[in-house]
């Protein structure tokens, strides 16, 4: 499986965790960041801690064995090293059901595009950590030791070294968070939006130029999207009606980037959006259950404050909890935003506008999340020590979440249709990679 001198992010390399990142480079950059001459040591070690939690990187827990440290130096015993890699996504492809797989030539084109997409998303995360650096001590984000973007000189070894938060855990797609935990996330989101606004996030042009939704959709075709949903009907009879109703809407929503452009069309200033805040990107204290950090900023962009909250609710809460407590969670986010701004600058939107934006964005955010929920789930049930009974329990948790998303996509779409909304749903230059007759109104809701 290993290849020497490989020049692709799609194949295993000889660096740390089969990436192109080397120990020598890590040591040199860490020394510069920590202002030390100490070396990592002969007994340094790495453990892969990101398995099954995403598909854009390899994450290693580095244990240091510092040699030559001076008296009084406080050097980290451990840190997390995030390395951009296609290997996790390749592992997801390996467990994709045959009926959902595409022809070899289609997959090659998708992977070539994905590698370009991966470099861009990594560099965006680097920029986010640099933007957050002046006020990161006020946010639930890990300390960033150093960043290594991709460039013309560095095409294969992008990485970010982060503080390792001990005694934390994540929540997998087949698990649920409590309403109180998601409320903590909501308050952190409000604080993040407020601090970003106070530090001029609206002036960050690179965020306004990012359209991660269009980039996402270019990995698919309308037919591929339907193929990802239709097998859900075979998993459980309760899925048939909602999946069929949602599939009728799929051509209309395919290619939608409304979540990226809605703030401009609606007429409110943008806020910083994480873009990928599902449950595995929230670190929870394993002893107290409190939220410790929000991680993974590869899909960050300008947008509305409701998008991140929807994603953590879709992935982390049961369908009943999400529906019963959504307005309470929205209020918690807004309260935190107002507290953080403390009147220094106006809030980017009113509480009433936030509620309206939530209803508009929900079906679009749902279509963005639902296609990847089942592949993520598939990668978590392969462990040999997982019993058939446990696999069935996990499946039911995921089906409950996806069923609720599908039902709400349909119901909120119908609700939005009655409002006479008039928003453009697609980028002007968006074009799927196949011949397909798009709806005549280019996805404009009227």
N, C-alpha and C positions, 0 to 999 in steps of 0.2 A: 504493500500500500504506500510505502514511503517512496518519494522521488527526490533524487538529488538535483540541486540547482533548478528546481521548479520555478517558473516565472508566473504563477497564477495563484490567486487566493482560493481557488477551487480545489486544490490538491494539497495533501499533507506535505509539510516541509520538515526540516531537521531542527528547527528551533524549539522554543518552549511550547509544550502542548501541541506539537505539530504545526506551529505557526512559523513565521519568518523572523520573529523577535528573538534575539540572542541574549544569553546571560551577560555577555560583555557590554552590550548596549544598555541593558537595564542597570547594571552596576554603575556605569559612567554617568548616566542621567540622574540616578538617585544620589550619587555623590555630589553632583552639582546642585541639585535641589536642596539637599540637607546640609550643604556646606561642610562636608566631611571628607576625610581621606580614607576612612575605614572601608574595608572590602566586605562583600557579602559573606565570604567564608566558604570553606570546603564542604561544609555540611548544609549548605543552603538546599532548599527543597521546594517543590511546587506540587499542588494538588488541584485538580480540575474541580471547580465548585459551581460551574454554570450549566451542567448537563440537564437538558430538558426544560430550561428556563427561558429560552429565547433562541434566535437563529442568526444574529448578526455578529456574534463574537465568541471567542473562547475566553473564559475568565479563570485565572489561576490564583490560588492563595499561596503567596510566597512566604516561606519561613526563612528568616535571615539568621546567619551565624556570623555576626559582625566580628571582624578581625582588625585590630589596629585602631579601635575607637579611643579617642582621647578622654581623659577624666572629665566628667561633667556633661558629656554628650548624651542626649536623649534620643536614641535612634529607634525606629519602630521594629519590634520583633517580627511583625507580620505586616503585609500589605496586599491589596488586591491588584492584580495586573489584568487589565482588560485589553484584549488583542483582537483587532478586526479580522474576521475569518469567515469563510463560507462553509466551514466544516460542520457546524451545527445544523445549518440548513440542509446540507447534503445528507446528514443523518435523518432528518425529517423526511426527505424525499425517499429514503430507503424503506420507510414504514408506511408510505402512502398506499392506500388500497389500489389495486390494479385498475379498477374502473375509473379512478380519478387521475391516473397518469396520462401524460401526453406523449405524442410521437417523439422520437429521438431528436429530430431536427427542430421541433418546437422547443424542447427542453434545452437544447444547446443555445438557442437564441435567448431564451429566458435567463439562463445562467450567465451568459456574456453581459446581458444588461444588468443583472443583479450584481455582478462584480463591480461595475461602474457605480451603481447605486450604493453599494457598501462603502466604497471609498468616500463618496460624498457625505454619507450619513455619519461616518466616523469623524470627518473633519468638522462637521457641524457640532458634534458633541464636544470636540476640542474647544470650539469657539464658545459654547455655552459655559463650560467650566472656567474659561478665561473671563467671560462676562460676569459670572457669579462670584469670582474670587474676592472682590473688594468687600462683599457683604455675606459671604458664604457662612460665616460664623453665626449668623442670625437665622439660618435656614437649616432644615433637616436634610442636608446633603453631606456626603463624606468629604473630608479634606482631600484636595487634589495635590499630589506631590509633583507630577510633571505630565505633560502631554506630548505626543509625537504624531503630528498630522502626516497624511500622505502628501507627497509633492513629486515634482519631476525627478528629484534625486532619490526619493524614498517612495517607491511604488508598491511595496509589499509588507512593510513592517510598521503599521500604524498601531499605537498603543496609548493607554492612559493608566497611570499608576495612582491608586486611590487608597485612602485610609481603610483599613480593615476593621469593621465594626463587629467585635466579638459578641458571642451569645445573641445572635440575631437569626431570624428565619424568614422565609418567604411563604406565601400562600400559593400553591399550585392551582391550576385551572380547575382541578377536581376537588378542591377544598373551598371553604367559605370563610370570609372574614365576618366579624361581628359588625353591627351597625355603628357601635361606638368606635371601633377601629377605623372604619371608613369616615366617620365624622372627624377623627383626628387628621386623616388625609385631607379632607375638605378644608379644614382650618389651615393646614400647611399650604394648600394651594392658594387660599386667599392671601396668606402672608407673602408667598412667593410672588404673586401678581402685584401686590402692593409695593414690595421692595424693588421689584423690577421696574415698576412705573416710576418710583422715586429716583431710580438710577438711569432713566432715559431709554427704556427698552424700545419705545416707539421709534427712536432714532437709529436703531440697529438695522441698517439696510439689508444685511445678509439674512436676517430673519424674515423680512418682508419679501425677499426673493425666493424663499423656499416654498415649494409646493410638493409636499411629501405624498399627498393623496394622488396626484396625477402620476408621480413616480411609481407609486404602489400599483395603480391600475394598469400601467404599461407592462406589468409582468403577466397580465391576464388577457383574455378575450371574453366577450359575453358568454360564449359557449363554455369556456373553462369555468367561469363563475358558476354557471348553472350545474356543471358537473360536480362542483365542490359541495353544492347543497343537496342535490337530489338523493345521494346515498343516505342522507339523514332519515329519509322516509322509511328506509329498511331497518333502521335501528330500533324504532319504537312506533307503534300505531299512533300515539299521540302527536307525533311529529308531522304526519301526513298533511293535515289541513293547513297548518301554519306555514310549512315549507312551500306548499303549492301556491299559497297566496303570495308569499314573498317572492317566489320565482317569477310570478307575473310582473312584479315591479323591477326585477333585476335589470332588464334592458334600460329602463328609465334612469336607474341610479348608477349604472356602470359608468365609470369615469368621473363620478362626481367629486369635485374639489370645493364644494360649498363651504365646508368648515374652515378652509383657508381664506376664502374671500368674503365671508359673511360680514365680518366687522366693517369692511369698507362699504359693502352694499347696504348694510343696516344703518351705518353712520355712527359708529362708536370707535374710540381708539383701540388699538390692538393690545393684547397682553401676551406675556410669555407662556407658551403652551408646551408641555413636555412632549406630547404627541404619542407616547407609548406607555402611558401609566396604567398598565394592567397589574394584576395582583402580584406577579413575580418580580415587579420592579419597585416594590415597597418592602423595606426591611423592617421587621417587627422584632421587638425585644422578646426573646424566648422565655424570659422569666416574668416580666410585667405585662406583656401583651401590648405595650405602647409602640407607636410608630417611631422609628429611629431615623429613617432616611428614605428619600425618594431618589431613585437611581435611573440610569439609562436615558440619556438625553439625545440620542441619535436622530430622533424624528422631531426635534424641537422646531417651532415656527411661531409666527405671529398668528393670533386667532382670538377666539372668545374664551372666556373662563370656564364655560360649561363642558368643553370637550374632554378635558382630562378627568373631570368628575364622572362623566358618563362612562368612560372607559374603565375606571376602577370599580364602578358600580356594576357594569356588565360582567366583569371578570371575577369580582370578589364576593358579591352578594348573591344570595338565593333570589329567585325571581320575586317571591312574595316580599322579602325584605326590601328589595330595591324599589318596588312599586309603592310600598307602604311608607317609606321614609325618604323618598327622593326630594321632596320639597323641604323637609327638615335639613337635609344635607346641603342643599343649595343655600338655604339661609345661613348655615354654619360657615360656608365658604365666604358669603358676602359679609357677614359680621366680622370675620377675620380680616378681610380686605379693608373694610372701613377702619378697624382698629389700627392697622398697620399704617395706613395713609395719614390718620390723625388730622385730617383737614389740610395737610400740606399741599396737596394737589387734588383736583376733583377725581372721584372714582371714574373708571373708564365706562361704566354703565350703571344704570339704576337697578334697584332690586327687581322692579317690574320688567325692565328690559332683559335682565338675566333670565327670568322665567320664560319670556317669549323666545329668547335665543335657545334655551334648552329644548323647547318643543320643536323648533325649526331644525336644530342640529341632530336630534335623536335618530331619525331614520338613516341619515348619512353616516353618523358615527357607528350605527349598528351594522351597516353594510361593510364598513371598514374593518370591524372587529370579527364578525361572525365567520368569514372564510378561513381565518387562521386558528379559530378556537378548536376545531376538531383535529387538525394536524398536530397542534400543540398537545392535545389530549392523547393522541395516538403514541407520541414519544414517551409518555409517562407510564404506560402500562406494559412495557416490555420487560421489566425487571423479573428475573426468575423467581424472586422471593415474594412476588405479589400473587396471592391466591385468586382463584376464579371468582370467589365471593367478593373480595375486595375490588377486583376489576369491575364487577357489576355495580357495586356501590359508587365507584368513581364515575362510571358511565352515566348513572342516573343524575349525579350532581351536575355534570357537564350538560346533559340533555336538558335539565331544568333551566339552566342559564340560557342555552341557545334557543330553546323553545320560547322563552320569555322575550328574548331579543327579536326573534322572528315575528311573534305576535305584535310586539310594540312597534316594529317597523311598519307593519301594515296599518295599525290603528292610528299612529301619529301621522303617517302619510295622509290618511283620509282626513284627519283633523286639520292638517296644514292646507289641504286642498280647499277646504271650506273658507279659508281666510283670504283667498284672492291674492296670495303672495306672488311676487314677480321677481325672482332671483335667477341669475345665470348659474347653472350647475357645473359647467365644464370649462376647462381652460380653452381659449380660442384655438390653440394649435394641437389640442388633444386628438390623437388618432390611434386606435387599437391596431395591433399588428396582424390584421386579417381583414378580408372583405366582409363587411357587416353593415346592414342598413340601420343607422342610428335613428332614434325618434326625430321627426321632422322639426320639433321645436328645440332641438339640442338640449333637452333636459330642463327647459325652463318651466317652472311651476306657475300656473296662472289660474 
